[in-house]
């Protein structure tokens, strides 16, 4: 039987007991952690050739390459699959559409109504309508896309990713549409 020195035993015990430090990024990017070797790693949902995702820790310099072929952040959107996201364990789940139900919304300034399909970040999910009474009985007008983001910059990035020509956005709550959260934005620019 091979003997292990006291110092080696303590070192091995430290490997098991010392937690890794981790912190979530405020921008929703990959969670960074510092391993026992002191090198920074980030968590990503890596999708293999069969479409199965698993949580991996990679060097920060490898994030762009991984995201470029469909890997994503735990809690983030799944590339090429509108309406789906990875949960914290990298399981594919349907994204929360934000709780704004489908329906007709009246602009309290009396300019026009807005018909929303009920699913955010789907191109063409909003139609501005010529009626002004909350019935959406008027002639259909501009077709746009509603996205959800914490701020205008984030909404603009989503709009560009969905095909909008420009990153201009309008906050629906700020534009007088009651019933929408402050995180609801409509992409400007055509075609969405």
C-alpha positions in Angstrom: 0.0 0.0 0.0 1.3 3.4 -1.0 1.6 6.1 1.7 0.6 9.7 1.1 2.4 12.4 3.0 0.5 14.7 5.3 1.3 17.7 3.0 -0.1 15.9 0.0 -3.2 14.9 1.9 -3.8 18.5 3.0 -3.3 19.7 -0.6 -5.8 17.2 -2.0 -8.3 18.2 0.7 -7.9 21.9 -0.2 -8.7 21.1 -3.8 -12.0 19.6 -2.7 -12.9 22.2 -0.1 -11.8 25.5 -1.8 -14.7 26.9 -3.7 -14.2 28.7 -7.0 -15.1 32.4 -7.0 -17.8 33.3 -9.6 -19.6 36.4 -10.5 -22.5 37.1 -13.0 -21.9 39.9 -15.4 -24.4 42.8 -15.3 -24.6 42.8 -19.1 -26.0 39.3 -19.2 -22.8 37.9 -20.7 -21.1 34.7 -19.6 -20.5 34.2 -15.9 -16.8 34.5 -15.0 -15.1 32.3 -12.5 -11.6 31.9 -11.2 -10.5 28.3 -10.9 -8.0 26.9 -8.5 -5.2 27.6 -11.1 -6.1 31.3 -10.8 -7.1 31.6 -14.5 -10.4 33.2 -15.4 -13.0 31.0 -17.1 -16.5 31.8 -18.3 -19.5 29.5 -18.4 -21.2 28.9 -21.7 -23.8 26.5 -23.0 -21.8 24.5 -25.7 -24.0 22.8 -28.3 -22.5 19.6 -29.8 -23.0 18.3 -33.3 -26.2 16.5 -32.3 -27.7 19.7 -30.9 -27.3 18.8 -27.3 -26.1 21.6 -25.0 -24.0 21.2 -21.9 -22.4 23.7 -19.5 -18.7 24.3 -20.1 -16.0 26.6 -18.7 -13.8 28.2 -21.3 -11.2 31.0 -21.6 -12.8 34.4 -22.2 -10.9 34.7 -25.4 -12.8 31.7 -26.8 -16.3 33.2 -26.2 -16.7 34.9 -29.6 -15.8 31.7 -31.5 -18.2 29.6 -29.5 -21.1 32.2 -29.8 -20.3 32.3 -33.6 -21.4 28.7 -34.0 -24.5 28.7 -31.9 -23.3 28.3 -28.3 -24.9 30.7 -25.8 -25.0 32.0 -22.3 -26.9 30.3 -19.5 -30.2 32.3 -19.3 -29.6 33.7 -22.8 -31.3 33.3 -26.2 -30.7 30.3 -28.4 -29.2 31.2 -31.8 -31.6 30.5 -34.7 -34.5 29.6 -32.4 -36.7 32.6 -31.7 -38.6 32.2 -28.5 -36.2 29.8 -26.8 -33.4 30.3 -24.3 -31.0 28.2 -22.3 -31.8 27.9 -18.6 -29.0 27.9 -16.0 -28.2 24.3 -16.7 -28.2 24.8 -20.5 -31.5 23.0 -21.0 -33.5 24.5 -23.9 -36.7 26.2 -22.6 -39.3 28.4 -24.0 -38.5 32.1 -23.3 -40.8 34.2 -21.2 -42.6 36.5 -23.6 -42.6 39.2 -20.9 -46.2 38.8 -19.8 -47.7 41.2 -22.2 -50.7 39.4 -23.7 -51.6 39.5 -27.3 -54.2 42.1 -28.2 -55.0 45.6 -29.2 -53.5 48.5 -27.3 -54.7 52.1 -27.3 -52.2 54.9 -27.5 -53.4 57.4 -24.9 -52.5 60.3 -27.2 -55.2 59.2 -29.6 -52.9 58.8 -32.6 -53.3 55.1 -33.5 -53.8 51.6 -32.0 -51.3 48.9 -31.8 -52.0 45.1 -32.4 -49.5 42.8 -30.7 -49.2 39.1 -31.4 -48.1 38.3 -27.9 -44.6 36.9 -28.6 -41.6 39.3 -28.3 -38.7 39.3 -30.7 -40.6 37.7 -33.6 -40.3 39.8 -36.7 -43.6 41.5 -37.6 -45.3 40.9 -34.2 -46.7 44.5 -34.1 -49.0 46.2 -36.5 -50.0 49.9 -36.1 -53.6 50.3 -36.9 -55.6 53.4 -38.1 -58.2 53.3 -35.3 -57.7 55.4 -32.2 -60.1 53.8 -29.7 -58.4 50.6 -28.6 -60.4 48.3 -31.0 -57.8 47.9 -33.8 -60.7 48.2 -36.2 -58.9 50.7 -38.6 -56.8 50.0 -41.6 -53.5 48.1 -40.9 -50.4 50.3 -41.2 -46.8 49.9 -40.4 -45.6 46.4 -39.4 -42.8 46.4 -36.8 -41.2 44.2 -34.2 -41.5 44.4 -30.5 -38.4 43.3 -28.5 -37.7 43.3 -24.8 -34.5 44.8 -23.3 -33.5 46.8 -20.3 -32.4 49.8 -22.3 -32.4 51.4 -25.7 -28.9 50.1 -26.6 -29.8 46.5 -25.8 -33.1 46.8 -27.8 -31.2 48.3 -30.7 -28.8 45.3 -30.7 -31.7 42.9 -30.7 -33.4 44.8 -33.6 -30.2 44.7 -35.7 -29.9 41.0 -35.0 -33.4 40.5 -36.2 -32.7 42.4 -39.5 -33.6 46.0 -38.8 -31.7 48.4 -40.9 -31.0 50.8 -38.1 -30.8 50.4 -34.3 -33.4 53.0 -33.6 -36.1 52.0 -31.1 -39.2 53.4 -29.4 -40.1 52.6 -25.8 -43.8 51.7 -25.9 -44.5 52.6 -22.3 -42.8 56.0 -22.9 -44.8 56.5 -26.1 -48.1 56.3 -24.3 -49.1 52.6 -24.7 -50.5 51.6 -21.4 -50.0 47.9 -20.5 -46.5 47.6 -21.7 -43.5 47.3 -19.4 -40.7 49.7 -19.6 -38.7 46.9 -21.2 -40.9 46.8 -24.3 -39.4 48.4 -27.4 -40.4 48.6 -31.0 -37.7 48.5 -33.7 -37.6 51.5 -36.0 -36.2 51.3 -39.5 -37.4 48.8 -42.1 -38.2 46.1 -42.7 -39.2 45.3 -39.1 
